Amino acid sequence: QKEVEQNSGPLSVPEGAIASLNCTYSDRGSQSFFWYRQYSGKSPELIMFIYSNGDKEDGRFTAQLNKASQYVSLLIRDSQPSDSATYLCAVNPWTSGTYKYIFGTGTRLKVLA
Amino acid sequence: KAGVTQTPRYLIKTRGQQVTLSCSPISGHRSVSWYQQTPGQGLQFLFEYFSETQRNKGNFPGRFSGRQFSNSRSEMNVSTLELGDSALYLCATSTTGNRNTEAFFGQGTRLTVV
């Protein structure tokens, strides 16, 4: 089982719709969770982080965390063509002195104009 | 506030050569992590440094090494390059690398081995 799993996509949504991106993780002791956006040929850009169960909103983005289900998601409201990118879920387990971020392989999002 | 700076941006090397990549973190960031990104494998963790000490290492051969200087700048070195080492090498820096700290990436160094 991979440590952080994401559906590779592509996930296609029409412009203006809500895009829902999902991520599951295997280490139950994981403490913090991140969403990065990566455009083709560019480096990952941090867009959201969440540390506590529940929802966290930032503009058009909402991160949702459910530690009991080991599940984190990212909702993008009013999706725009410029949101088309690969979205990477990352987990910082921070257990047993583990200082690293573990990444999923990413979900490719396509927003259709 | 300056971001994470990686140099060089692009490199072309021949098999068997060695290469050194550099990462200058955001001011105040003392944790530097290195990742290799390839289309098939995604982001693979190489190693993490904090206060000149390697705290974590990924599953890469000994040809991959790194170090960190007292000013938190980090370098990684790959010796005896192989074709499979062609990838985007990214560094990410954070204040401490501990829980609840965000990591920010540099622009990456794209290494091509021919």
Interface residues (C-beta under 8 A of the other chain):
Chain A: Q31 S32 F34 Y36 K42 S43 P44 E45 L46 F49 Y51 L88 A90 N92 W94 G97 T98 Y99 K100 Y101 I102 F103 G104 T105 G106
Chain B: S31 S33 Y35 G42 L43 F45 E48 F50 R55 N56 G58 L88 L90 A92 G97 N98 R99 N100 T101 E102 A103 F104 F105 G106 Q107 G108
